[in-house]
Amino acid sequence: MTVTEATTYSPPPDEAPADSPRPLRSRRNPADVAFRSIIVSAGVIVLSIMLMVGLFLLYRAREAIDAAGWGFLTTAEWDPDGGNFGIAAVLTGTVLIGLTAIIIAAPLALGTALYISEYAPFSLRRTLINLVDLMAAVPSVVYGLWGLFLLQPDILVVGDTGEGLPRWLATYFGWIPVFSITSGGTPIDPRDPLISDSVFKSSTFIAGIVVALMVAPIATAVMRENFSQAPLSEREGAYALGSTKWGMVRAVVLPFGVGGIIGGIMLGLGRALGETIAVFMVISVVFTVQPRILESGTSSVSSLIALKYGEASLFATSALMAAGLALFVMTLIVNFGASAVIARSRSGSVSDA
């Protein structure tokens, strides 16, 4: 036996020491622990409040829901004490006002966000951000007064010809059903000079413009935050390849901020669906399904509650709570969808430059 053979020894497998990771322990900073506890508690409180609101509405609306059944979603009439009520008309008006508002607000918010984040002088950028944020703080009743006494009269009569924007849209786009107008269910020609401008007053279109200015600051803030987080390395790479300013924005900033654009639009839509006072002051409430946005008369769930709550009986109050529950669920779905889109966007990316 050689020396090497005499000194080489391999222990049996059952006697070999087991490999195990060394435990790592660190002491948490008390300030971090306190901050984490506060943040978690705040999130739990917010979710608890939302859950309690939903349960409260469901409890108060149970009597009306049991009485109406699925007809609550398909009936356009509103006569709870007579046993014939539903939210088909007000739900249609709510959706149309929200869609009109977001179609107007989306390009406005996108252009404003791009200008502030990419084109505005640095010395002016903070002022513009504060002005846009200040628009979100203006009370809705102020927007309602503006829409009622300034926007509506001026938008119906424009220029020397007196042909307002709603009449112009009905004249040249009336072949689209949503832009057509009727009188007593009969289509009418908007070119007829005998038609009064009252046909176009208090419409979904005017309410949509008012709400658009209310939701534009919210959408602008979300889009601007996403655009400002576009990676610096990709921006510089685009410039290094000879790109212009707009070319860089189109190739880098806009693709990066797609999630923010969609999320901002959806958050704005959620706000538009629940707007109450401004819409209530502008529209003429009718309880029929009104799919034509230029024609006078529309309704929304929030305006229904504001109009009927003061004179409602116990059962009618339960019906109003059921309408509020439908609006709560619809708004919740839109807002959670917006949050999911924003969370899946690239807005959290950082540059390695």
TILOTOR-771839 format. One record per residue (C-alpha): residue number from 1; residue in one letter; chain; y, x, z. Coordinates in steps of 0.5 Angstrom, whole numbers, plus 500, padded with zeros to 3 digits. Example, Ala and Ser with C-alpha at 12.3 -4.5 7.8 and 13.67 -1.06 7.14 Angstrom:
<sites>
<site num="1" residuo="A" cadena="A" Y="491" X="525" Z="516"/>
<site num="2" residuo="S" cadena="A" Y="498" X="527" Z="514"/>
</sites>
This chain:
<sites>
<site num="1" residuo="M" cadena="A" Y="500" X="500" Z="500"/>
<site num="2" residuo="T" cadena="A" Y="507" X="503" Z="498"/>
<site num="3" residuo="V" cadena="A" Y="513" X="503" Z="502"/>
<site num="4" residuo="T" cadena="A" Y="516" X="497" Z="498"/>
<site num="5" residuo="E" cadena="A" Y="510" X="493" Z="499"/>
<site num="6" residuo="A" cadena="A" Y="510" X="494" Z="507"/>
<site num="7" residuo="T" cadena="A" Y="517" X="492" Z="508"/>
<site num="8" residuo="T" cadena="A" Y="518" X="486" Z="503"/>
<site num="9" residuo="Y" cadena="A" Y="516" X="480" Z="507"/>
<site num="10" residuo="S" cadena="A" Y="518" X="472" Z="505"/>
<site num="11" residuo="P" cadena="A" Y="517" X="467" Z="510"/>
<site num="12" residuo="P" cadena="A" Y="514" X="461" Z="509"/>
<site num="13" residuo="P" cadena="A" Y="518" X="455" Z="506"/>
<site num="14" residuo="D" cadena="A" Y="517" X="451" Z="513"/>
<site num="15" residuo="E" cadena="A" Y="520" X="457" Z="516"/>
<site num="16" residuo="A" cadena="A" Y="526" X="459" Z="511"/>
<site num="17" residuo="P" cadena="A" Y="533" X="457" Z="514"/>
<site num="18" residuo="A" cadena="A" Y="536" X="450" Z="511"/>
<site num="19" residuo="D" cadena="A" Y="542" X="451" Z="507"/>
<site num="20" residuo="S" cadena="A" Y="548" X="446" Z="510"/>
<site num="21" residuo="P" cadena="A" Y="555" X="446" Z="508"/>
<site num="22" residuo="R" cadena="A" Y="560" X="448" Z="514"/>
<site num="23" residuo="P" cadena="A" Y="563" X="442" Z="517"/>
<site num="24" residuo="L" cadena="A" Y="571" X="442" Z="515"/>
<site num="25" residuo="R" cadena="A" Y="575" X="439" Z="521"/>
<site num="26" residuo="S" cadena="A" Y="583" X="439" Z="520"/>
<site num="27" residuo="R" cadena="A" Y="588" X="436" Z="525"/>
<site num="28" residuo="R" cadena="A" Y="592" X="430" Z="522"/>
<site num="29" residuo="N" cadena="A" Y="599" X="430" Z="523"/>
<site num="30" residuo="P" cadena="A" Y="601" X="425" Z="528"/>
<site num="31" residuo="A" cadena="A" Y="607" X="423" Z="523"/>
<site num="32" residuo="D" cadena="A" Y="602" X="422" Z="517"/>
<site num="33" residuo="V" cadena="A" Y="598" X="418" Z="521"/>
<site num="34" residuo="A" cadena="A" Y="603" X="413" Z="523"/>
<site num="35" residuo="F" cadena="A" Y="606" X="413" Z="516"/>
<site num="36" residuo="R" cadena="A" Y="599" X="411" Z="513"/>
<site num="37" residuo="S" cadena="A" Y="598" X="406" Z="519"/>
<site num="38" residuo="I" cadena="A" Y="605" X="403" Z="517"/>
<site num="39" residuo="I" cadena="A" Y="603" X="402" Z="510"/>
<site num="40" residuo="V" cadena="A" Y="597" X="399" Z="511"/>
<site num="41" residuo="S" cadena="A" Y="599" X="394" Z="516"/>
<site num="42" residuo="A" cadena="A" Y="605" X="392" Z="511"/>
<site num="43" residuo="G" cadena="A" Y="600" X="391" Z="505"/>
<site num="44" residuo="V" cadena="A" Y="595" X="387" Z="510"/>
<site num="45" residuo="I" cadena="A" Y="601" X="383" Z="512"/>
<site num="46" residuo="V" cadena="A" Y="604" X="382" Z="505"/>
<site num="47" residuo="L" cadena="A" Y="597" X="379" Z="503"/>
<site num="48" residuo="S" cadena="A" Y="596" X="375" Z="509"/>
<site num="49" residuo="I" cadena="A" Y="602" X="372" Z="507"/>
<site num="50" residuo="M" cadena="A" Y="600" X="370" Z="500"/>
<site num="51" residuo="L" cadena="A" Y="594" X="368" Z="503"/>
<site num="52" residuo="M" cadena="A" Y="597" X="363" Z="508"/>
<site num="53" residuo="V" cadena="A" Y="602" X="360" Z="503"/>
<site num="54" residuo="G" cadena="A" Y="596" X="359" Z="498"/>
<site num="55" residuo="L" cadena="A" Y="592" X="355" Z="504"/>
<site num="56" residuo="F" cadena="A" Y="598" X="351" Z="506"/>
<site num="57" residuo="L" cadena="A" Y="599" X="349" Z="499"/>
<site num="58" residuo="L" cadena="A" Y="592" X="347" Z="498"/>
<site num="59" residuo="Y" cadena="A" Y="592" X="344" Z="505"/>
<site num="60" residuo="R" cadena="A" Y="598" X="339" Z="503"/>
<site num="61" residuo="A" cadena="A" Y="596" X="338" Z="496"/>
<site num="62" residuo="R" cadena="A" Y="589" X="336" Z="497"/>
<site num="63" residuo="E" cadena="A" Y="590" X="328" Z="498"/>
<site num="64" residuo="A" cadena="A" Y="594" X="328" Z="491"/>
<site num="65" residuo="I" cadena="A" Y="588" X="333" Z="488"/>
<site num="66" residuo="D" cadena="A" Y="583" X="328" Z="490"/>
<site num="67" residuo="A" cadena="A" Y="587" X="322" Z="488"/>
<site num="68" residuo="A" cadena="A" Y="588" X="325" Z="481"/>
<site num="69" residuo="G" cadena="A" Y="582" X="329" Z="479"/>
<site num="70" residuo="W" cadena="A" Y="583" X="333" Z="473"/>
<site num="71" residuo="G" cadena="A" Y="587" X="328" Z="470"/>
<site num="72" residuo="F" cadena="A" Y="593" X="332" Z="474"/>
<site num="73" residuo="L" cadena="A" Y="593" X="337" Z="469"/>
<site num="74" residuo="T" cadena="A" Y="593" X="332" Z="463"/>
<site num="75" residuo="T" cadena="A" Y="597" X="327" Z="465"/>
<site num="76" residuo="A" cadena="A" Y="605" X="327" Z="463"/>
<site num="77" residuo="E" cadena="A" Y="607" X="321" Z="467"/>
<site num="78" residuo="W" cadena="A" Y="610" X="323" Z="474"/>
<site num="79" residuo="D" cadena="A" Y="609" X="316" Z="478"/>
<site num="80" residuo="P" cadena="A" Y="605" X="318" Z="485"/>
<site num="81" residuo="D" cadena="A" Y="607" X="312" Z="488"/>
<site num="82" residuo="G" cadena="A" Y="604" X="308" Z="482"/>
<site num="83" residuo="G" cadena="A" Y="598" X="312" Z="482"/>
<site num="84" residuo="N" cadena="A" Y="600" X="315" Z="475"/>
<site num="85" residuo="F" cadena="A" Y="602" X="323" Z="475"/>
<site num="86" residuo="G" cadena="A" Y="600" X="329" Z="473"/>
<site num="87" residuo="I" cadena="A" Y="604" X="336" Z="471"/>
<site num="88" residuo="A" cadena="A" Y="602" X="336" Z="463"/>
<site num="89" residuo="A" cadena="A" Y="609" X="335" Z="461"/>
<site num="90" residuo="V" cadena="A" Y="612" X="340" Z="467"/>
<site num="91" residuo="L" cadena="A" Y="607" X="345" Z="465"/>
<site num="92" residuo="T" cadena="A" Y="609" X="345" Z="458"/>
<site num="93" residuo="G" cadena="A" Y="616" X="346" Z="459"/>
<site num="94" residuo="T" cadena="A" Y="615" X="351" Z="464"/>
<site num="95" residuo="V" cadena="A" Y="611" X="355" Z="459"/>
<site num="96" residuo="L" cadena="A" Y="616" X="354" Z="454"/>
<site num="97" residuo="I" cadena="A" Y="622" X="356" Z="458"/>
<site num="98" residuo="G" cadena="A" Y="618" X="362" Z="460"/>
<site num="99" residuo="L" cadena="A" Y="616" X="364" Z="453"/>
<site num="100" residuo="T" cadena="A" Y="623" X="363" Z="450"/>
<site num="101" residuo="A" cadena="A" Y="626" X="367" Z="456"/>
<site num="102" residuo="I" cadena="A" Y="621" X="373" Z="455"/>
<site num="103" residuo="I" cadena="A" Y="622" X="373" Z="447"/>
<site num="104" residuo="I" cadena="A" Y="629" X="374" Z="448"/>
<site num="105" residuo="A" cadena="A" Y="629" X="379" Z="454"/>
<site num="106" residuo="A" cadena="A" Y="623" X="384" Z="452"/>
<site num="107" residuo="P" cadena="A" Y="627" X="387" Z="446"/>
<site num="108" residuo="L" cadena="A" Y="634" X="387" Z="450"/>
<site num="109" residuo="A" cadena="A" Y="630" X="390" Z="456"/>
<site num="110" residuo="L" cadena="A" Y="626" X="395" Z="452"/>
<site num="111" residuo="G" cadena="A" Y="633" X="397" Z="448"/>
<site num="112" residuo="T" cadena="A" Y="637" X="398" Z="455"/>
<site num="113" residuo="A" cadena="A" Y="631" X="402" Z="458"/>
<site num="114" residuo="L" cadena="A" Y="631" X="407" Z="452"/>
<site num="115" residuo="Y" cadena="A" Y="638" X="408" Z="452"/>
<site num="116" residuo="I" cadena="A" Y="638" X="409" Z="459"/>
<site num="117" residuo="S" cadena="A" Y="633" X="414" Z="460"/>
<site num="118" residuo="E" cadena="A" Y="633" X="418" Z="453"/>
<site num="119" residuo="Y" cadena="A" Y="640" X="417" Z="450"/>
<site num="120" residuo="A" cadena="A" Y="645" X="416" Z="456"/>
<site num="121" residuo="P" cadena="A" Y="650" X="422" Z="458"/>
<site num="122" residuo="F" cadena="A" Y="647" X="424" Z="465"/>
<site num="123" residuo="S" cadena="A" Y="654" X="423" Z="468"/>
<site num="124" residuo="L" cadena="A" Y="653" X="415" Z="466"/>
<site num="125" residuo="R" cadena="A" Y="646" X="414" Z="467"/>
<site num="126" residuo="R" cadena="A" Y="646" X="413" Z="475"/>
<site num="127" residuo="T" cadena="A" Y="652" X="408" Z="473"/>
<site num="128" residuo="L" cadena="A" Y="648" X="404" Z="468"/>
<site num="129" residuo="I" cadena="A" Y="642" X="404" Z="473"/>
<site num="130" residuo="N" cadena="A" Y="646" X="401" Z="478"/>
<site num="131" residuo="L" cadena="A" Y="649" X="396" Z="474"/>
<site num="132" residuo="V" cadena="A" Y="643" X="393" Z="471"/>
<site num="133" residuo="D" cadena="A" Y="640" X="393" Z="478"/>
<site num="134" residuo="L" cadena="A" Y="646" X="389" Z="480"/>
<site num="135" residuo="M" cadena="A" Y="644" X="384" Z="475"/>
<site num="136" residuo="A" cadena="A" Y="638" X="383" Z="479"/>
<site num="137" residuo="A" cadena="A" Y="642" X="381" Z="485"/>
<site num="138" residuo="V" cadena="A" Y="646" X="376" Z="482"/>
<site num="139" residuo="P" cadena="A" Y="644" X="369" Z="485"/>
<site num="140" residuo="S" cadena="A" Y="641" X="364" Z="480"/>
<site num="141" residuo="V" cadena="A" Y="646" X="359" Z="481"/>
<site num="142" residuo="V" cadena="A" Y="651" X="364" Z="478"/>
<site num="143" residuo="Y" cadena="A" Y="647" X="364" Z="472"/>
<site num="144" residuo="G" cadena="A" Y="646" X="357" Z="472"/>
<site num="145" residuo="L" cadena="A" Y="654" X="355" Z="472"/>
<site num="146" residuo="W" cadena="A" Y="655" X="361" Z="467"/>
<site num="147" residuo="G" cadena="A" Y="649" X="357" Z="462"/>
<site num="148" residuo="L" cadena="A" Y="652" X="350" Z="464"/>
<site num="149" residuo="F" cadena="A" Y="660" X="351" Z="463"/>
<site num="150" residuo="L" cadena="A" Y="660" X="357" Z="458"/>
<site num="151" residuo="L" cadena="A" Y="654" X="359" Z="454"/>
<site num="152" residuo="Q" cadena="A" Y="652" X="352" Z="453"/>
<site num="153" residuo="P" cadena="A" Y="659" X="349" Z="450"/>
<site num="154" residuo="D" cadena="A" Y="660" X="356" Z="446"/>
<site num="155" residuo="I" cadena="A" Y="653" X="356" Z="443"/>
<site num="156" residuo="L" cadena="A" Y="653" X="349" Z="440"/>
<site num="157" residuo="V" cadena="A" Y="660" X="351" Z="436"/>
<site num="158" residuo="V" cadena="A" Y="660" X="358" Z="433"/>
<site num="159" residuo="G" cadena="A" Y="666" X="360" Z="429"/>
<site num="160" residuo="D" cadena="A" Y="670" X="356" Z="424"/>
<site num="161" residuo="T" cadena="A" Y="665" X="352" Z="421"/>
<site num="162" residuo="G" cadena="A" Y="662" X="349" Z="428"/>
<site num="163" residuo="E" cadena="A" Y="655" X="350" Z="426"/>
<site num="164" residuo="G" cadena="A" Y="652" X="353" Z="433"/>
<site num="165" residuo="L" cadena="A" Y="646" X="357" Z="433"/>
<site num="166" residuo="P" cadena="A" Y="641" X="351" Z="435"/>
<site num="167" residuo="R" cadena="A" Y="643" X="347" Z="429"/>
<site num="168" residuo="W" cadena="A" Y="643" X="354" Z="425"/>
<site num="169" residuo="L" cadena="A" Y="636" X="355" Z="427"/>
<site num="170" residuo="A" cadena="A" Y="634" X="348" Z="426"/>
<site num="171" residuo="T" cadena="A" Y="637" X="348" Z="419"/>
<site num="172" residuo="Y" cadena="A" Y="633" X="354" Z="416"/>
<site num="173" residuo="F" cadena="A" Y="627" X="355" Z="421"/>
<site num="174" residuo="G" cadena="A" Y="626" X="347" Z="422"/>
<site num="175" residuo="W" cadena="A" Y="619" X="348" Z="418"/>
<site num="176" residuo="I" cadena="A" Y="617" X="351" Z="424"/>
<site num="177" residuo="P" cadena="A" Y="615" X="345" Z="428"/>
<site num="178" residuo="V" cadena="A" Y="617" X="349" Z="435"/>
<site num="179" residuo="F" cadena="A" Y="624" X="349" Z="431"/>
<site num="180" residuo="S" cadena="A" Y="624" X="342" Z="429"/>
<site num="181" residuo="I" cadena="A" Y="628" X="336" Z="432"/>
<site num="182" residuo="T" cadena="A" Y="627" X="329" Z="432"/>
<site num="183" residuo="S" cadena="A" Y="631" X="322" Z="434"/>
<site num="184" residuo="G" cadena="A" Y="626" X="317" Z="438"/>
<site num="185" residuo="G" cadena="A" Y="620" X="321" Z="435"/>
<site num="186" residuo="T" cadena="A" Y="623" X="321" Z="428"/>
<site num="187" residuo="P" cadena="A" Y="624" X="328" Z="424"/>
<site num="188" residuo="I" cadena="A" Y="632" X="328" Z="423"/>
<site num="189" residuo="D" cadena="A" Y="636" X="333" Z="418"/>
<site num="190" residuo="P" cadena="A" Y="640" X="338" Z="422"/>
<site num="191" residuo="R" cadena="A" Y="645" X="338" Z="416"/>
<site num="192" residuo="D" cadena="A" Y="647" X="331" Z="417"/>
<site num="193" residuo="P" cadena="A" Y="654" X="332" Z="419"/>
<site num="194" residuo="L" cadena="A" Y="653" X="325" Z="423"/>
<site num="195" residuo="I" cadena="A" Y="648" X="328" Z="428"/>
<site num="196" residuo="S" cadena="A" Y="652" X="330" Z="435"/>
<site num="197" residuo="D" cadena="A" Y="651" X="336" Z="438"/>
<site num="198" residuo="S" cadena="A" Y="648" X="333" Z="444"/>
<site num="199" residuo="V" cadena="A" Y="642" X="333" Z="441"/>
<site num="200" residuo="F" cadena="A" Y="642" X="340" Z="442"/>
<site num="201" residuo="K" cadena="A" Y="644" X="340" Z="449"/>
<site num="202" residuo="S" cadena="A" Y="640" X="342" Z="455"/>
<site num="203" residuo="S" cadena="A" Y="634" X="344" Z="451"/>
<site num="204" residuo="T" cadena="A" Y="629" X="349" Z="453"/>
<site num="205" residuo="F" cadena="A" Y="632" X="354" Z="448"/>
<site num="206" residuo="I" cadena="A" Y="639" X="354" Z="452"/>
<site num="207" residuo="A" cadena="A" Y="635" X="355" Z="459"/>
<site num="208" residuo="G" cadena="A" Y="631" X="360" Z="456"/>
<site num="209" residuo="I" cadena="A" Y="637" X="364" Z="454"/>
<site num="210" residuo="V" cadena="A" Y="639" X="364" Z="461"/>
<site num="211" residuo="V" cadena="A" Y="633" X="366" Z="464"/>
<site num="212" residuo="A" cadena="A" Y="632" X="371" Z="460"/>
<site num="213" residuo="L" cadena="A" Y="638" X="375" Z="463"/>
<site num="214" residuo="M" cadena="A" Y="635" X="374" Z="469"/>
<site num="215" residuo="V" cadena="A" Y="629" X="377" Z="468"/>
<site num="216" residuo="A" cadena="A" Y="631" X="383" Z="463"/>
<site num="217" residuo="P" cadena="A" Y="633" X="387" Z="469"/>
<site num="218" residuo="I" cadena="A" Y="626" X="387" Z="472"/>
<site num="219" residuo="A" cadena="A" Y="623" X="389" Z="466"/>
<site num="220" residuo="T" cadena="A" Y="628" X="394" Z="464"/>
<site num="221" residuo="A" cadena="A" Y="627" X="397" Z="471"/>
<site num="222" residuo="V" cadena="A" Y="619" X="398" Z="470"/>
<site num="223" residuo="M" cadena="A" Y="620" X="400" Z="463"/>
<site num="224" residuo="R" cadena="A" Y="625" X="405" Z="465"/>
<site num="225" residuo="E" cadena="A" Y="621" X="408" Z="470"/>
<site num="226" residuo="N" cadena="A" Y="615" X="409" Z="466"/>
<site num="227" residuo="F" cadena="A" Y="619" X="412" Z="460"/>
<site num="228" residuo="S" cadena="A" Y="622" X="417" Z="465"/>
<site num="229" residuo="Q" cadena="A" Y="616" X="420" Z="467"/>
<site num="230" residuo="A" cadena="A" Y="613" X="422" Z="460"/>
<site num="231" residuo="P" cadena="A" Y="611" X="429" Z="460"/>
<site num="232" residuo="L" cadena="A" Y="616" X="434" Z="459"/>
<site num="233" residuo="S" cadena="A" Y="611" X="439" Z="456"/>
<site num="234" residuo="E" cadena="A" Y="609" X="433" Z="450"/>
<site num="235" residuo="R" cadena="A" Y="617" X="432" Z="449"/>
<site num="236" residuo="E" cadena="A" Y="618" X="440" Z="448"/>
<site num="237" residuo="G" cadena="A" Y="612" X="440" Z="444"/>
<site num="238" residuo="A" cadena="A" Y="615" X="435" Z="439"/>
<site num="239" residuo="Y" cadena="A" Y="621" X="438" Z="439"/>
<site num="240" residuo="A" cadena="A" Y="618" X="445" Z="437"/>
<site num="241" residuo="L" cadena="A" Y="614" X="441" Z="431"/>
<site num="242" residuo="G" cadena="A" Y="621" X="440" Z="429"/>
<site num="243" residuo="S" cadena="A" Y="622" X="432" Z="431"/>
<site num="244" residuo="T" cadena="A" Y="628" X="429" Z="432"/>
<site num="245" residuo="K" cadena="A" Y="630" X="425" Z="438"/>
<site num="246" residuo="W" cadena="A" Y="628" X="418" Z="435"/>
<site num="247" residuo="G" cadena="A" Y="621" X="422" Z="433"/>
<site num="248" residuo="M" cadena="A" Y="620" X="425" Z="440"/>
<site num="249" residuo="V" cadena="A" Y="621" X="418" Z="443"/>
<site num="250" residuo="R" cadena="A" Y="617" X="414" Z="438"/>
<site num="251" residuo="A" cadena="A" Y="611" X="420" Z="438"/>
<site num="252" residuo="V" cadena="A" Y="611" X="421" Z="446"/>
<site num="253" residuo="V" cadena="A" Y="616" X="416" Z="450"/>
<site num="254" residuo="L" cadena="A" Y="613" X="410" Z="447"/>
<site num="255" residuo="P" cadena="A" Y="606" X="411" Z="447"/>
<site num="256" residuo="F" cadena="A" Y="606" X="414" Z="454"/>
<site num="257" residuo="G" cadena="A" Y="610" X="408" Z="456"/>
<site num="258" residuo="V" cadena="A" Y="606" X="402" Z="453"/>
<site num="259" residuo="G" cadena="A" Y="603" X="400" Z="460"/>
<site num="260" residuo="G" cadena="A" Y="610" X="400" Z="463"/>
<site num="261" residuo="I" cadena="A" Y="613" X="396" Z="457"/>
<site num="262" residuo="I" cadena="A" Y="607" X="391" Z="457"/>
<site num="263" residuo="G" cadena="A" Y="607" X="391" Z="465"/>
<site num="264" residuo="G" cadena="A" Y="615" X="389" Z="465"/>
<site num="265" residuo="I" cadena="A" Y="614" X="384" Z="460"/>
<site num="266" residuo="M" cadena="A" Y="609" X="380" Z="464"/>
<site num="267" residuo="L" cadena="A" Y="613" X="381" Z="471"/>
<site num="268" residuo="G" cadena="A" Y="619" X="378" Z="467"/>
<site num="269" residuo="L" cadena="A" Y="614" X="372" Z="465"/>
<site num="270" residuo="G" cadena="A" Y="612" X="371" Z="472"/>
<site num="271" residuo="R" cadena="A" Y="619" X="371" Z="475"/>
<site num="272" residuo="A" cadena="A" Y="621" X="366" Z="469"/>
<site num="273" residuo="L" cadena="A" Y="616" X="361" Z="470"/>
<site num="274" residuo="G" cadena="A" Y="618" X="360" Z="477"/>
<site num="275" residuo="E" cadena="A" Y="626" X="360" Z="476"/>
<site num="276" residuo="T" cadena="A" Y="628" X="354" Z="479"/>
<site num="277" residuo="I" cadena="A" Y="636" X="353" Z="480"/>
<site num="278" residuo="A" cadena="A" Y="639" X="356" Z="474"/>
<site num="279" residuo="V" cadena="A" Y="634" X="352" Z="470"/>
<site num="280" residuo="F" cadena="A" Y="635" X="345" Z="474"/>
<site num="281" residuo="M" cadena="A" Y="642" X="346" Z="472"/>
<site num="282" residuo="V" cadena="A" Y="642" X="347" Z="465"/>
<site num="283" residuo="I" cadena="A" Y="636" X="342" Z="463"/>
<site num="284" residuo="S" cadena="A" Y="636" X="335" Z="462"/>
<site num="285" residuo="V" cadena="A" Y="629" X="333" Z="466"/>
<site num="286" residuo="V" cadena="A" Y="624" X="329" Z="462"/>
<site num="287" residuo="F" cadena="A" Y="617" X="327" Z="463"/>
<site num="288" residuo="T" cadena="A" Y="614" X="327" Z="456"/>
<site num="289" residuo="V" cadena="A" Y="611" X="333" Z="453"/>
<site num="290" residuo="Q" cadena="A" Y="617" X="337" Z="449"/>
<site num="291" residuo="P" cadena="A" Y="614" X="342" Z="444"/>
<site num="292" residuo="R" cadena="A" Y="621" X="343" Z="441"/>
<site num="293" residuo="I" cadena="A" Y="625" X="348" Z="444"/>
<site num="294" residuo="L" cadena="A" Y="632" X="346" Z="440"/>
<site num="295" residuo="E" cadena="A" Y="631" X="339" Z="442"/>
<site num="296" residuo="S" cadena="A" Y="635" X="336" Z="448"/>
<site num="297" residuo="G" cadena="A" Y="630" X="335" Z="454"/>
<site num="298" residuo="T" cadena="A" Y="625" X="339" Z="458"/>
<site num="299" residuo="S" cadena="A" Y="622" X="340" Z="464"/>
<site num="300" residuo="S" cadena="A" Y="619" X="345" Z="469"/>
<site num="301" residuo="V" cadena="A" Y="615" X="345" Z="475"/>
<site num="302" residuo="S" cadena="A" Y="620" X="348" Z="479"/>
<site num="303" residuo="S" cadena="A" Y="625" X="343" Z="477"/>
<site num="304" residuo="L" cadena="A" Y="621" X="337" Z="478"/>
<site num="305" residuo="I" cadena="A" Y="620" X="340" Z="486"/>
<site num="306" residuo="A" cadena="A" Y="627" X="341" Z="486"/>
<site num="307" residuo="L" cadena="A" Y="629" X="334" Z="483"/>
<site num="308" residuo="K" cadena="A" Y="624" X="329" Z="487"/>
<site num="309" residuo="Y" cadena="A" Y="623" X="333" Z="494"/>
<site num="310" residuo="G" cadena="A" Y="629" X="329" Z="497"/>
<site num="311" residuo="E" cadena="A" Y="626" X="322" Z="496"/>
<site num="312" residuo="A" cadena="A" Y="619" X="323" Z="496"/>
<site num="313" residuo="S" cadena="A" Y="614" X="319" Z="500"/>
<site num="314" residuo="L" cadena="A" Y="608" X="323" Z="504"/>
<site num="315" residuo="F" cadena="A" Y="604" X="322" Z="498"/>
<site num="316" residuo="A" cadena="A" Y="609" X="324" Z="493"/>
<site num="317" residuo="T" cadena="A" Y="610" X="330" Z="497"/>
<site num="318" residuo="S" cadena="A" Y="603" X="332" Z="497"/>
<site num="319" residuo="A" cadena="A" Y="603" X="331" Z="489"/>
<site num="320" residuo="L" cadena="A" Y="609" X="336" Z="489"/>
<site num="321" residuo="M" cadena="A" Y="605" X="341" Z="493"/>
<site num="322" residuo="A" cadena="A" Y="600" X="340" Z="488"/>
<site num="323" residuo="A" cadena="A" Y="605" X="342" Z="483"/>
<site num="324" residuo="G" cadena="A" Y="607" X="348" Z="487"/>
<site num="325" residuo="L" cadena="A" Y="600" X="350" Z="488"/>
<site num="326" residuo="A" cadena="A" Y="599" X="350" Z="480"/>
<site num="327" residuo="L" cadena="A" Y="605" X="354" Z="479"/>
<site num="328" residuo="F" cadena="A" Y="603" X="359" Z="485"/>
<site num="329" residuo="V" cadena="A" Y="596" X="360" Z="482"/>
<site num="330" residuo="M" cadena="A" Y="599" X="361" Z="475"/>
<site num="331" residuo="T" cadena="A" Y="605" X="366" Z="477"/>
<site num="332" residuo="L" cadena="A" Y="600" X="370" Z="481"/>
<site num="333" residuo="I" cadena="A" Y="595" X="371" Z="475"/>
<site num="334" residuo="V" cadena="A" Y="601" X="373" Z="471"/>
<site num="335" residuo="N" cadena="A" Y="603" X="378" Z="476"/>
<site num="336" residuo="F" cadena="A" Y="597" X="381" Z="478"/>
<site num="337" residuo="G" cadena="A" Y="595" X="382" Z="471"/>
<site num="338" residuo="A" cadena="A" Y="602" X="386" Z="470"/>
<site num="339" residuo="S" cadena="A" Y="600" X="390" Z="476"/>
<site num="340" residuo="A" cadena="A" Y="593" X="392" Z="473"/>
<site num="341" residuo="V" cadena="A" Y="596" X="394" Z="466"/>
<site num="342" residuo="I" cadena="A" Y="602" X="398" Z="470"/>
<site num="343" residuo="A" cadena="A" Y="596" X="401" Z="474"/>
<site num="344" residuo="R" cadena="A" Y="592" X="403" Z="468"/>
<site num="345" residuo="S" cadena="A" Y="598" X="406" Z="464"/>
<site num="346" residuo="R" cadena="A" Y="599" X="413" Z="463"/>
<site num="347" residuo="S" cadena="A" Y="605" X="413" Z="468"/>
<site num="348" residuo="G" cadena="A" Y="602" X="417" Z="473"/>
<site num="349" residuo="S" cadena="A" Y="601" X="423" Z="469"/>
<site num="350" residuo="V" cadena="A" Y="605" X="429" Z="470"/>
<site num="351" residuo="S" cadena="A" Y="607" X="435" Z="466"/>
<site num="352" residuo="D" cadena="A" Y="604" X="442" Z="467"/>
<site num="353" residuo="A" cadena="A" Y="610" X="445" Z="465"/>
</sites>
